Every structure is written in C-alpha cells, then in structure tokens.
Amino acid sequence: MQNDNIPSTPSTLENIDTAVFKFVDEDLNPQTTTNKGREKVKILWLGSERAYQIKNNKELRDGVGKLKLPIITVSRTSVSKDDSFNGSFQATYSLNKENGKDYIAVKTVVKQDKTQNFQNAEHHRVTDGRNDGIVSSKKIVYETHYIPKPIYLTCNFEINIRTEYQQQMNDILSTFIPNNKNYIIIENEGYQYEAFIQNDYSTGVPTNLGQEERVFTSKVQIKVLGYITNGSKDDQPFIQKKESIVDVKISRERAIVGDPKPWSSTGEKFRDL
C-alpha cells in the first residue's frame, strides 16, 4: 500500500473572516456619490488597531484623525459550536487517524496503471505469453483520498455603515439587500462557506439638529456556517492518497537442493553441489 501526502492550506477562522471581507469588498463592491463623483466606499476590517490604521491607511482619516465618511466596517462578533449544526460529518465521527488528526474519505477511484500491471501478469500466467483470449484478474487497486475532518462553526458578522448623507446611506444599504434570497456562497483559498444575510437592517437617523456631527448609521448582520480543519499555518494538514492492498507476498530463503527453479516450466530442480 502506497501513501501520498499533499500539503493543503487549512481552513481557519482567519480564512472565514477573509471570505466575508472579500464578499463585501469585491463581490458587493458598494459605491455611492460623493463631491468627487461616483466612488467606491472604503471598507475597513474593525479588528486592526487604531495606531496601525493611522500609519498604514492614512487616506481613511482627515488631518485631525477623524474617519472620512462614507465608510463600511466589517467585524466578527461571535463564534459558536452548535451540536445541531453537524454539517456533512458529526464532530464525534472518525474514520482514519494520522499523527493524532482525524481524516475522512471523500473519494475512491481505480488506480489504472497498477491494476493494469496485475491484469497483464494474470494474462501472461494463464496464456503462457500468448496473445489470445480474455483473462480478467480480481486484483484491482483502489486509491482513496482522505481530507482532514472539518469542525463546523457558526460565525456572526456585523457590517456597520456610516455616512454623512441620507442618499449615500440609501445607495450603500440597497447593495446588501438581495434580489430574491438571503443565501450566498462566500469563498477564500479554495474553501466555500454558506452565508445568510439577515433580514433586519437597523438604521440610526440623527434627530438632534445641534452643531454636532450628523452621521447616518446602519448595521447589516451576516451569519456564516463555516468550518475549520485540524491544522494551522505552522502545522499544515495533508490531503492523503492511499492505495488498497490486493496482494501479500512473504518471501523465504530457498534451499539449494530440492527446490524447483522458478524460471523452469518443466519443474527442473536445483542440483546438489
């Protein structure tokens, strides 16, 4: 049996966060009208520190350090492991364990080249090398693919929108309202996750007509049914390929006297020295 391990990028919480951020930034691509014309709204991940934002995203703030509006912030508010959300495999399910990690079989195919070798050997043995007749061998080599077992999680995200004008809020908020259903697929690094945009769009409207800043706010919630694999960037999981065992041979030492010659078709034996 032959084992092949192919390194794979793990699915982590960071990967789920990036998938949500890319969905808002690239797929939705929210735009609105400003005093400079039609522009894309700046999108900010709320988890980064303020000092880092000021140094690396200077265009997000004005001369006194205030954020330039309109702006959208994305943040993960909660992570939970719900026993009712089992996904394809329950958390207690285990099929194959390798180096302390659980793996599950996802695909089984016939190994064509190895199976053909057994078929040719069987045909040669039965027909004595003649190219006639059809001989089929029951020795079929299967290759099974294993992947790290996923751990399913429910992640909740908040999309906060801040604008100076009502029209800008209308433009941006309408981008998050789906046409027919709130179910979407988000992806990153080859992994796909199910996401649901919640139907409640809470909006804050300034009621004070004083001299303080007028800011329109709105919040969009996204629920993501994601999963993580039992690996990290420093400890990468593997996609395993294992071949089935079809023939077991145990070799032994041959005696000089009495044993037949393996290459002799007449049963001639070794001579005594």
Backbone as CSV, one residue per row, in Angstrom:
resi,resn,N_x,N_y,N_z,CA_x,CA_y,CA_z,C_x,C_y,C_z
1,MET,0.850,-1.191,0.000,0.000,0.000,0.000,0.885,1.241,0.000
2,GLN,0.576,2.182,-0.886,1.358,3.397,-1.018,0.574,4.585,-0.483
3,ASN,1.236,5.443,0.307,0.606,6.632,0.872,1.274,7.862,0.298
4,ASP,0.489,8.808,-0.168,0.987,10.086,-0.654,0.306,11.195,0.129
5,ASN,1.108,12.108,0.688,0.578,13.235,1.443,0.813,14.519,0.656
6,ILE,-0.265,15.254,0.388,-0.179,16.505,-0.355,-0.515,17.637,0.610
7,PRO,0.425,18.575,0.855,0.120,19.677,1.784,-1.064,20.497,1.283
8,SER,-1.918,20.929,2.198,-3.075,21.746,1.837,-3.189,22.919,2.790
9,THR,-3.733,24.018,2.288,-3.961,25.200,3.122,-5.129,24.935,4.064
10,PRO,-4.955,25.098,5.370,-6.044,24.787,6.301,-7.149,25.834,6.243
11,SER,-8.344,25.420,6.609,-9.457,26.342,6.775,-9.460,26.818,8.218
12,THR,-9.244,28.094,8.423,-9.144,28.667,9.763,-10.188,29.775,9.931
13,LEU,-10.268,30.299,11.152,-11.159,31.434,11.393,-10.737,32.645,10.573
14,GLU,-9.444,32.813,10.411,-8.952,33.922,9.592,-9.400,33.766,8.143
15,ASN,-9.441,32.536,7.675,-9.886,32.294,6.305,-11.373,32.644,6.132
16,ILE,-12.182,32.336,7.148,-13.599,32.701,7.106,-13.754,34.225,7.138
17,ASP,-12.960,34.901,8.003,-13.012,36.363,8.056,-12.664,36.977,6.706
18,THR,-11.627,36.446,6.081,-11.212,36.980,4.774,-12.278,36.752,3.719
19,ALA,-12.964,35.603,3.781,-14.027,35.321,2.818,-15.164,36.335,2.942
20,VAL,-15.531,36.691,4.187,-16.588,37.687,4.394,-16.130,39.058,3.906
21,PHE,-14.898,39.425,4.230,-14.382,40.734,3.812,-14.311,40.830,2.292
22,LYS,-13.852,39.775,1.620,-13.779,39.784,0.157,-15.170,39.853,-0.463
23,PHE,-16.144,39.215,0.181,-17.510,39.272,-0.331,-18.032,40.703,-0.331
24,VAL,-17.788,41.417,0.780,-18.255,42.807,0.872,-17.444,43.708,-0.053
25,ASP,-16.137,43.514,-0.071,-15.250,44.420,-0.802,-15.281,44.179,-2.306
26,GLU,-15.263,42.915,-2.744,-15.123,42.606,-4.165,-16.444,42.208,-4.821
27,ASP,-17.219,41.343,-4.154,-18.457,40.873,-4.779,-19.549,41.943,-4.756
28,LEU,-19.799,42.522,-3.579,-20.818,43.567,-3.500,-20.315,44.883,-4.089
29,ASN,-19.044,45.190,-3.814,-18.404,46.391,-4.379,-19.295,47.628,-4.197
30,PRO,-19.627,48.018,-2.959,-20.564,49.132,-2.740,-19.989,50.463,-3.218
31,GLN,-20.818,51.242,-3.889,-20.430,52.554,-4.397,-21.504,53.569,-4.067
32,THR,-21.101,54.838,-4.022,-22.043,55.917,-3.768,-21.521,57.196,-4.396
33,THR,-22.342,58.222,-4.384,-21.988,59.513,-4.980,-21.449,60.447,-3.904
34,THR,-20.274,61.015,-4.153,-19.654,61.982,-3.252,-19.439,63.290,-4.013
35,ASN,-18.783,64.254,-3.341,-18.489,65.521,-4.014,-17.410,65.378,-5.080
36,LYS,-16.803,64.189,-5.177,-15.822,63.901,-6.225,-16.385,63.005,-7.316
37,GLY,-17.681,62.744,-7.268,-18.312,61.873,-8.246,-18.616,60.504,-7.659
38,ARG,-18.836,59.539,-8.543,-19.147,58.181,-8.113,-17.875,57.491,-7.649
39,GLU,-17.875,57.014,-6.410,-16.681,56.391,-5.840,-17.065,55.125,-5.089
40,LYS,-16.088,54.232,-4.991,-16.270,53.034,-4.177,-16.120,53.391,-2.705
41,VAL,-16.961,52.825,-1.884,-16.921,53.105,-0.448,-15.739,52.380,0.176
42,LYS,-15.024,53.065,1.038,-13.885,52.448,1.727,-14.394,51.427,2.734
43,ILE,-13.729,50.258,2.754,-14.135,49.151,3.638,-12.976,48.843,4.567
44,LEU,-13.275,48.728,5.847,-12.250,48.567,6.874,-12.582,47.385,7.760
45,TRP,-11.560,46.528,8.013,-11.739,45.438,8.982,-11.549,46.003,10.375
46,LEU,-12.530,45.847,11.220,-12.553,46.525,12.511,-11.589,45.912,13.519
47,GLY,-11.024,44.761,13.228,-10.157,44.103,14.201,-8.784,44.723,14.318
48,SER,-8.339,45.517,13.323,-6.999,46.096,13.379,-6.950,47.270,14.359
49,GLU,-5.776,47.499,14.922,-5.607,48.546,15.920,-5.664,49.935,15.269
50,ARG,-6.077,50.934,16.053,-6.188,52.299,15.532,-4.821,52.831,15.103
51,ALA,-3.767,52.552,15.893,-2.434,53.039,15.537,-1.989,52.467,14.196
52,TYR,-2.315,51.198,13.975,-1.948,50.572,12.695,-2.728,51.213,11.548
53,GLN,-4.001,51.513,11.769,-4.818,52.131,10.725,-4.285,53.501,10.353
54,ILE,-3.904,54.276,11.353,-3.425,55.636,11.085,-2.142,55.606,10.267
55,LYS,-1.254,54.653,10.565,0.031,54.596,9.866,-0.078,54.000,8.475
56,ASN,-0.937,52.981,8.313,-0.969,52.244,7.058,-2.145,52.613,6.153
57,ASN,-3.149,53.315,6.688,-4.293,53.742,5.885,-4.562,55.219,6.142
58,LYS,-3.625,56.047,5.733,-3.730,57.470,6.004,-4.882,58.114,5.246
59,GLU,-5.289,57.492,4.129,-6.379,58.073,3.353,-7.726,57.910,4.031
60,LEU,-7.805,57.076,5.091,-9.074,56.862,5.776,-9.415,57.987,6.746
61,ARG,-8.449,58.820,7.123,-8.680,59.848,8.132,-8.262,61.216,7.602
62,ASP,-8.877,62.228,8.176,-8.541,63.597,7.785,-7.379,64.108,8.616
63,GLY,-7.142,65.407,8.547,-5.982,65.982,9.225,-6.044,65.904,10.729
64,VAL,-7.236,65.847,11.313,-7.361,65.784,12.771,-7.581,64.359,13.269
65,GLY,-7.521,63.360,12.375,-7.637,61.963,12.779,-9.027,61.393,12.723
66,LYS,-10.014,62.167,12.234,-11.380,61.660,12.138,-11.548,60.855,10.855
67,LEU,-12.354,59.792,10.926,-12.600,58.953,9.764,-13.362,59.733,8.697
68,LYS,-12.944,59.539,7.455,-13.636,60.156,6.339,-14.837,59.298,5.960
69,LEU,-15.993,59.928,5.890,-17.225,59.224,5.540,-17.538,59.453,4.072
70,PRO,-18.208,58.458,3.430,-18.798,57.226,3.980,-17.755,56.125,4.159
71,ILE,-18.051,55.213,5.081,-17.137,54.112,5.352,-17.940,52.910,5.832
72,ILE,-17.409,51.722,5.557,-18.021,50.466,5.986,-16.996,49.699,6.807
73,THR,-17.397,49.214,7.967,-16.520,48.396,8.795,-17.097,46.994,8.909
74,VAL,-16.208,46.007,8.913,-16.587,44.598,8.996,-15.950,44.011,10.250
75,SER,-16.719,43.272,11.048,-16.174,42.669,12.264,-16.905,41.359,12.552
76,ARG,-16.176,40.435,13.186,-16.786,39.179,13.650,-17.190,39.366,15.104
77,THR,-18.462,39.141,15.397,-18.980,39.402,16.741,-19.034,38.161,17.618
78,SER,-19.195,36.965,17.015,-19.296,35.765,17.843,-18.958,34.530,17.028
79,VAL,-18.520,33.494,17.746,-18.246,32.174,17.173,-18.837,31.140,18.115
80,SER,-19.610,30.215,17.586,-20.218,29.185,18.430,-20.157,27.844,17.732
81,LYS,-20.066,26.801,18.539,-20.069,25.432,18.032,-21.366,24.780,18.502
82,ASP,-22.316,24.705,17.574,-23.650,24.215,17.888,-23.726,22.737,17.522
83,ASP,-24.165,21.910,18.484,-24.259,20.473,18.221,-25.297,20.149,17.152
84,SER,-26.280,21.017,16.971,-27.293,20.769,15.940,-26.772,21.056,14.540
85,PHE,-25.678,21.805,14.435,-25.063,22.087,13.134,-23.921,21.096,12.938
86,ASN,-24.262,19.951,12.327,-23.289,18.876,12.183,-22.548,18.918,10.850
87,GLY,-23.122,19.578,9.856,-22.505,19.547,8.538,-22.575,18.152,7.943
88,SER,-21.610,17.822,7.088,-21.587,16.508,6.444,-21.171,15.408,7.406
89,PHE,-20.365,15.753,8.421,-19.855,14.769,9.372,-20.009,15.322,10.778
90,GLN,-20.523,14.504,11.680,-20.661,14.942,13.052,-19.297,15.032,13.724
91,ALA,-19.255,15.812,14.798,-17.977,16.074,15.461,-17.364,14.802,16.032
92,THR,-18.190,13.839,16.403,-17.663,12.612,17.016,-17.278,11.573,15.978
93,TYR,-17.529,11.859,14.697,-17.259,10.888,13.643,-15.765,10.839,13.364
94,SER,-15.197,9.652,13.296,-13.781,9.495,12.990,-13.593,8.226,12.177
95,LEU,-12.893,8.349,11.064,-12.683,7.197,10.202,-11.226,6.777,10.164
96,ASN,-10.324,7.727,10.037,-8.914,7.429,9.894,-8.125,8.451,10.698
97,LYS,-7.199,7.972,11.499,-6.405,8.869,12.335,-4.955,8.784,11.915
98,GLU,-4.337,9.940,11.717,-2.950,10.019,11.288,-2.261,11.114,12.083
99,ASN,-1.219,10.760,12.849,-0.469,11.725,13.656,-1.384,12.521,14.591
100,GLY,-2.347,11.826,15.178,-3.236,12.470,16.125,-4.345,13.288,15.511
101,LYS,-4.495,13.289,14.176,-5.522,14.062,13.498,-6.500,13.123,12.802
102,ASP,-7.753,13.552,12.726,-8.802,12.747,12.108,-8.937,13.094,10.630
103,TYR,-9.097,12.056,9.822,-9.280,12.223,8.383,-10.536,11.465,7.949
104,ILE,-11.171,11.952,6.888,-12.364,11.315,6.345,-12.142,11.032,4.869
105,ALA,-12.723,9.911,4.394,-12.607,9.533,2.984,-13.649,10.293,2.167
106,VAL,-13.209,10.885,1.068,-14.122,11.663,0.224,-14.182,11.145,-1.210
107,LYS,-13.248,10.283,-1.602,-13.225,9.846,-2.997,-12.447,8.546,-3.108
108,THR,-12.959,7.627,-3.922,-12.277,6.369,-4.200,-12.310,6.122,-5.708
109,VAL,-11.133,5.908,-6.296,-11.018,5.679,-7.738,-10.141,4.453,-7.979
110,VAL,-10.262,3.877,-9.176,-9.427,2.741,-9.561,-8.079,3.268,-10.033
111,LYS,-7.024,2.710,-9.475,-5.667,3.062,-9.899,-5.364,2.314,-11.189
112,GLN,-5.458,3.012,-12.306,-5.427,2.349,-13.606,-4.109,1.650,-13.889
113,ASP,-2.987,2.329,-13.665,-1.697,1.747,-14.037,-1.355,0.520,-13.195
114,LYS,-1.597,0.614,-11.874,-1.289,-0.535,-11.014,-2.226,-1.713,-11.313
115,THR,-3.504,-1.433,-11.543,-4.449,-2.506,-11.866,-4.085,-3.167,-13.181
116,GLN,-3.651,-2.383,-14.168,-3.272,-2.943,-15.464,-2.068,-3.867,-15.338
117,ASN,-1.143,-3.554,-14.444,0.009,-4.434,-14.233,-0.428,-5.811,-13.741
118,PHE,-1.388,-5.850,-12.817,-1.894,-7.136,-12.330,-2.655,-7.880,-13.437
119,GLN,-3.415,-7.151,-14.243,-4.149,-7.779,-15.346,-3.183,-8.398,-16.351
120,ASN,-2.120,-7.681,-16.702,-1.138,-8.206,-17.655,-0.418,-9.430,-17.101
121,ALA,-0.080,-9.372,-15.808,0.612,-10.512,-15.203,-0.285,-11.741,-15.184
122,GLU,-1.575,-11.571,-14.883,-2.509,-12.694,-14.870,-2.711,-13.260,-16.274
123,HIS,-2.794,-12.398,-17.266,-2.955,-12.855,-18.651,-1.738,-13.638,-19.114
124,HIS,-0.550,-13.164,-18.748,0.684,-13.861,-19.137,0.781,-15.212,-18.447
125,ARG,0.319,-15.296,-17.180,0.403,-16.564,-16.462,-0.553,-17.611,-17.051
126,VAL,-1.763,-17.179,-17.398,-2.766,-18.128,-17.886,-2.484,-18.561,-19.306
127,THR,-2.101,-17.634,-20.182,-1.906,-17.945,-21.611,-0.468,-18.273,-21.950
128,ASP,0.414,-18.244,-20.946,1.835,-18.534,-21.175,2.431,-17.589,-22.223
129,GLY,2.023,-16.346,-22.146,2.604,-15.337,-23.030,1.921,-15.215,-24.372
130,ARG,0.968,-16.073,-24.671,0.293,-15.976,-25.979,-0.728,-14.837,-25.936
131,ASN,-0.834,-14.172,-27.047,-1.755,-13.037,-27.143,-3.116,-13.511,-27.637
132,ASP,-3.777,-14.302,-26.824,-5.090,-14.796,-27.218,-5.966,-14.923,-25.973
133,GLY,-7.252,-14.834,-26.165,-8.207,-14.971,-25.064,-8.279,-13.718,-24.200
134,ILE,-9.301,-13.661,-23.401,-9.505,-12.551,-22.469,-9.415,-13.093,-21.055
135,VAL,-8.469,-12.607,-20.302,-8.250,-13.040,-18.926,-8.446,-11.841,-18.011
136,SER,-9.295,-12.008,-17.027,-9.565,-10.926,-16.095,-9.068,-11.311,-14.712
137,SER,-8.371,-10.368,-14.070,-7.874,-10.586,-12.718,-8.756,-9.862,-11.712
138,LYS,-8.925,-10.480,-10.553,-9.715,-9.855,-9.498,-8.889,-8.890,-8.655
139,LYS,-7.624,-8.744,-9.008,-6.755,-7.853,-8.244,-6.888,-6.429,-8.797
140,ILE,-7.730,-5.641,-8.148,-7.988,-4.260,-8.553,-7.465,-3.334,-7.463
141,VAL,-6.639,-2.391,-7.850,-6.046,-1.452,-6.902,-6.920,-0.197,-6.850
142,TYR,-7.382,0.133,-5.650,-8.190,1.340,-5.450,-7.359,2.400,-4.742
143,GLU,-7.572,3.647,-5.128,-6.919,4.778,-4.471,-7.984,5.618,-3.769
144,THR,-7.846,5.775,-2.457,-8.807,6.514,-1.652,-8.194,7.825,-1.205
145,HIS,-8.958,8.910,-1.349,-8.497,10.239,-0.965,-9.111,10.615,0.384
146,TYR,-8.274,11.081,1.283,-8.704,11.499,2.614,-8.398,12.988,2.810
147,ILE,-9.282,13.680,3.512,-9.061,15.082,3.863,-9.225,15.223,5.373
148,PRO,-8.633,16.274,5.962,-8.825,16.489,7.409,-10.296,16.684,7.737
149,LYS,-10.730,16.099,8.833,-12.130,16.216,9.233,-12.438,17.639,9.660
150,PRO,-13.488,18.251,9.101,-13.813,19.631,9.470,-14.542,19.720,10.802
151,ILE,-14.354,20.837,11.476,-15.087,21.171,12.693,-16.013,22.335,12.345
152,TYR,-17.315,22.121,12.429,-18.284,23.102,11.953,-18.581,24.145,13.019
153,LEU,-18.610,25.412,12.580,-18.822,26.541,13.473,-19.862,27.486,12.879
154,THR,-20.530,28.223,13.757,-21.441,29.287,13.336,-20.811,30.618,13.716
155,CYS,-20.532,31.448,12.719,-19.882,32.741,12.937,-20.848,33.860,12.558
156,ASN,-20.955,34.859,13.415,-21.805,36.017,13.161,-20.937,37.241,12.904
157,PHE,-21.278,37.973,11.845,-20.525,39.159,11.455,-21.456,40.369,11.416
158,GLU,-20.886,41.535,11.703,-21.618,42.794,11.628,-20.967,43.709,10.597
159,ILE,-21.781,44.239,9.710,-21.340,45.209,8.718,-21.933,46.554,9.141
160,ASN,-21.095,47.478,9.589,-21.554,48.789,10.044,-21.277,49.825,8.965
161,ILE,-22.314,50.572,8.614,-22.228,51.588,7.570,-22.389,52.961,8.214
162,ARG,-21.491,53.889,7.879,-21.551,55.252,8.402,-21.442,56.226,7.231
163,THR,-22.405,57.122,7.145,-22.407,58.124,6.070,-22.791,59.484,6.641
164,GLU,-22.533,60.519,5.839,-22.920,61.878,6.224,-24.278,62.272,5.664
165,TYR,-24.709,61.574,4.600,-25.931,61.972,3.916,-26.862,60.772,3.766
166,GLN,-28.156,61.071,3.768,-29.169,60.031,3.650,-29.087,59.318,2.304
167,GLN,-28.806,60.065,1.240,-28.739,59.452,-0.087,-27.603,58.447,-0.171
168,GLN,-26.476,58.745,0.456,-25.363,57.792,0.470,-25.740,56.522,1.215
169,MET,-26.457,56.679,2.333,-26.900,55.505,3.079,-27.844,54.654,2.233
170,ASN,-28.735,55.290,1.495,-29.663,54.542,0.634,-28.916,53.762,-0.442
171,ASP,-27.906,54.389,-1.041,-27.125,53.715,-2.092,-26.419,52.484,-1.540
172,ILE,-25.761,52.640,-0.394,-24.955,51.546,0.150,-25.832,50.438,0.704
173,LEU,-26.880,50.817,1.439,-27.722,49.810,2.080,-28.447,48.944,1.056
174,SER,-28.832,49.538,-0.068,-29.524,48.758,-1.096,-28.621,47.689,-1.697
175,THR,-27.298,47.875,-1.601,-26.360,46.859,-2.116,-26.443,45.570,-1.318
176,PHE,-26.780,45.651,-0.029,-26.810,44.484,0.842,-28.169,43.794,0.858
177,ILE,-29.143,44.359,0.179,-30.462,43.738,0.136,-30.526,42.812,-1.078
178,PRO,-30.607,41.489,-0.881,-30.586,40.551,-2.013,-31.854,40.653,-2.849
179,ASN,-31.738,40.222,-4.109,-32.874,40.302,-5.023,-33.985,39.329,-4.647
180,ASN,-33.614,38.063,-4.373,-34.656,37.066,-4.142,-34.443,36.239,-2.877
181,LYS,-33.217,36.065,-2.428,-32.974,35.242,-1.245,-31.737,35.760,-0.531
182,ASN,-31.653,35.455,0.751,-30.528,35.949,1.536,-29.403,34.929,1.647
183,TYR,-29.477,33.853,0.851,-28.467,32.791,0.909,-27.385,33.059,-0.125
184,ILE,-26.120,33.042,0.308,-24.997,33.277,-0.592,-23.878,32.293,-0.260
185,ILE,-22.983,32.127,-1.205,-21.781,31.313,-1.019,-20.577,32.243,-1.063
186,ILE,-19.765,32.223,-0.015,-18.537,33.005,0.022,-17.356,32.043,0.008
187,GLU,-16.223,32.485,-0.493,-15.074,31.585,-0.610,-13.766,32.337,-0.469
188,ASN,-12.737,31.563,-0.084,-11.376,32.081,0.014,-10.425,30.891,0.123
189,GLU,-9.306,30.968,-0.582,-8.292,29.915,-0.586,-8.876,28.561,-0.983
190,GLY,-9.871,28.561,-1.882,-10.457,27.317,-2.347,-11.530,26.745,-1.447
191,TYR,-11.779,27.341,-0.295,-12.819,26.882,0.625,-14.084,27.714,0.417
192,GLN,-15.228,27.054,0.485,-16.518,27.724,0.343,-17.316,27.590,1.637
193,TYR,-18.044,28.661,1.976,-18.847,28.685,3.188,-20.243,29.225,2.848
194,GLU,-21.238,28.740,3.592,-22.604,29.225,3.424,-22.818,30.445,4.312
195,ALA,-23.414,31.475,3.736,-23.663,32.716,4.481,-25.101,33.157,4.257
196,PHE,-25.653,33.796,5.286,-27.038,34.257,5.237,-27.084,35.711,5.707
197,ILE,-27.557,36.584,4.834,-27.746,37.983,5.209,-29.074,38.105,5.940
198,GLN,-29.013,38.567,7.176,-30.221,38.677,7.990,-31.140,39.763,7.433
199,ASN,-32.441,39.582,7.623,-33.435,40.466,7.014,-33.631,41.779,7.764
200,ASP,-33.066,41.907,8.956,-33.254,43.119,9.750,-32.098,44.075,9.483
201,TYR,-32.409,45.256,8.957,-31.405,46.275,8.681,-31.664,47.458,9.613
202,SER,-31.004,47.445,10.752,-31.222,48.514,11.724,-30.529,49.781,11.254
203,THR,-31.247,50.907,11.330,-30.740,52.176,10.834,-30.879,53.231,11.907
204,GLY,-29.812,54.021,12.082,-29.828,55.124,13.026,-29.875,56.454,12.289
205,VAL,-30.865,57.274,12.601,-31.049,58.569,11.945,-30.831,59.665,12.974
206,PRO,-29.967,60.658,12.688,-29.731,61.731,13.662,-30.986,62.571,13.862
207,THR,-31.348,62.779,15.108,-32.546,63.569,15.429,-32.206,64.920,16.025
208,ASN,-30.960,65.070,16.472,-30.535,66.327,17.077,-30.050,67.277,15.985
209,LEU,-30.617,68.450,15.924,-30.229,69.440,14.909,-29.212,70.427,15.446
210,GLY,-28.451,70.027,16.450,-27.438,70.896,17.024,-26.211,70.998,16.132
211,GLN,-25.104,71.407,16.718,-23.891,71.647,15.953,-22.996,70.412,15.857
212,GLU,-23.345,69.350,16.563,-22.510,68.155,16.485,-22.640,67.495,15.117
213,GLU,-21.741,66.582,14.873,-21.644,65.935,13.556,-22.911,65.125,13.258
214,ARG,-23.415,65.274,12.032,-24.563,64.485,11.581,-24.040,63.214,10.910
215,VAL,-24.393,62.068,11.468,-23.925,60.786,10.942,-25.111,59.839,10.857
216,PHE,-25.285,59.251,9.687,-26.287,58.207,9.490,-25.595,56.853,9.655
217,THR,-26.185,55.979,10.432,-25.581,54.662,10.678,-26.579,53.563,10.345
218,SER,-26.028,52.441,9.939,-26.846,51.256,9.677,-26.011,50.018,9.934
219,LYS,-26.689,48.925,10.287,-25.987,47.685,10.621,-26.617,46.519,9.863
220,VAL,-25.742,45.741,9.203,-26.171,44.547,8.481,-25.497,43.345,9.136
221,GLN,-26.262,42.311,9.443,-25.725,41.110,10.086,-25.672,39.956,9.095
222,ILE,-24.552,39.254,9.117,-24.345,38.093,8.239,-24.000,36.894,9.113
223,LYS,-24.743,35.822,8.936,-24.493,34.569,9.650,-23.799,33.599,8.701
224,VAL,-22.655,33.073,9.110,-21.848,32.192,8.269,-21.771,30.820,8.913
225,LEU,-22.146,29.794,8.154,-21.959,28.411,8.583,-20.634,27.944,7.996
226,GLY,-19.599,28.014,8.803,-18.256,27.694,8.332,-17.688,26.470,9.013
227,TYR,-16.424,26.225,8.765,-15.736,25.077,9.353,-14.246,25.357,9.365
228,ILE,-13.566,24.725,10.295,-12.117,24.797,10.368,-11.573,23.375,10.345
229,THR,-10.400,23.216,9.794,-9.734,21.919,9.766,-8.704,21.873,10.879
230,ASN,-8.347,20.636,11.271,-7.449,20.468,12.425,-6.009,20.727,12.014
231,GLY,-5.725,21.958,11.686,-4.371,22.345,11.303,-4.227,23.850,11.395
232,SER,-2.996,24.328,11.386,-2.711,25.748,11.408,-1.685,26.050,10.327
233,LYS,-1.308,27.317,10.208,-0.326,27.678,9.185,1.018,27.026,9.457
234,ASP,1.345,26.839,10.734,2.613,26.202,11.087,2.514,24.682,11.061
235,ASP,1.312,24.145,11.108,1.099,22.694,11.113,0.063,22.364,10.042
236,GLN,0.509,22.338,8.800,-0.410,22.175,7.683,-0.995,20.772,7.645
237,PRO,-2.288,20.660,7.396,-2.884,19.341,7.188,-2.529,18.810,5.807
238,PHE,-2.830,17.567,5.576,-2.495,16.932,4.308,-3.735,16.305,3.694
239,ILE,-3.764,16.333,2.351,-4.713,15.510,1.608,-4.014,14.184,1.338
240,GLN,-4.532,13.119,1.905,-3.869,11.825,1.820,-4.442,10.990,0.669
241,LYS,-3.551,10.287,-0.011,-3.939,9.322,-1.037,-3.372,7.963,-0.641
242,LYS,-4.253,6.992,-0.434,-3.827,5.660,-0.003,-4.322,4.619,-0.994
243,GLU,-3.430,3.684,-1.327,-3.786,2.595,-2.236,-4.143,1.353,-1.444
244,SER,-5.137,0.619,-1.940,-5.581,-0.595,-1.259,-4.590,-1.732,-1.474
245,ILE,-4.622,-2.707,-0.567,-3.754,-3.884,-0.644,-4.494,-4.985,-1.412
246,VAL,-3.892,-5.484,-2.477,-4.529,-6.536,-3.274,-3.734,-7.832,-3.269
247,ASP,-2.485,-7.779,-2.876,-1.662,-8.993,-2.914,-0.601,-8.894,-1.830
248,VAL,-0.493,-9.955,-1.018,0.505,-10.012,0.040,1.432,-11.183,-0.238
249,LYS,2.710,-10.898,-0.331,3.705,-11.939,-0.600,4.736,-11.934,0.515
250,ILE,5.045,-13.139,0.998,6.056,-13.301,2.033,7.184,-14.127,1.443
251,SER,8.332,-13.555,1.338,9.480,-14.248,0.737,10.112,-15.186,1.759
252,ARG,10.791,-16.212,1.261,11.515,-17.137,2.121,12.846,-17.491,1.481
253,GLU,13.737,-18.036,2.293,15.035,-18.435,1.765,14.892,-19.751,1.001
254,ARG,15.496,-19.821,-0.141,15.414,-21.022,-0.977,16.559,-21.987,-0.644
255,ALA,16.218,-23.243,-0.600,17.240,-24.271,-0.395,17.913,-24.580,-1.726
256,ILE,19.203,-24.873,-1.675,19.942,-25.179,-2.908,19.490,-26.510,-3.490
257,VAL,19.139,-27.445,-2.593,18.773,-28.795,-3.056,17.266,-28.981,-2.886
258,GLY,16.623,-29.464,-3.924,15.236,-29.888,-3.820,14.225,-28.875,-4.325
259,ASP,14.526,-27.599,-4.304,13.580,-26.587,-4.767,13.592,-26.502,-6.290
260,PRO,12.448,-26.352,-6.890,12.409,-26.188,-8.350,12.906,-24.808,-8.754
261,LYS,13.421,-24.724,-9.942,13.876,-23.432,-10.456,12.652,-22.581,-10.836
262,PRO,12.560,-21.351,-10.330,11.374,-20.522,-10.598,11.152,-20.258,-12.081
263,TRP,12.240,-20.227,-12.851,12.112,-19.887,-14.267,11.897,-21.106,-15.166
264,SER,11.900,-22.284,-14.559,11.757,-23.509,-15.357,10.278,-23.872,-15.491
265,SER,9.845,-24.118,-16.734,8.456,-24.519,-16.981,8.256,-26.021,-16.846
266,THR,9.368,-26.787,-16.748,9.273,-28.248,-16.653,9.401,-28.763,-15.229
267,GLY,9.611,-27.841,-14.258,9.742,-28.265,-12.873,11.145,-28.736,-12.517
268,GLU,12.155,-28.403,-13.333,13.528,-28.826,-13.063,13.988,-28.245,-11.743
269,LYS,14.678,-29.075,-10.944,15.123,-28.674,-9.627,16.600,-28.311,-9.613
270,PHE,16.978,-27.624,-8.545,18.398,-27.293,-8.378,19.192,-28.579,-8.145
271,ARG,20.383,-28.632,-8.688,21.232,-29.838,-8.490,21.990,-29.723,-7.187
272,ASP,22.315,-30.900,-6.657,23.136,-30.975,-5.457,24.564,-30.614,-5.804
273,LEU,25.182,-29.793,-4.952,26.578,-29.393,-5.216,27.516,-30.487,-4.729
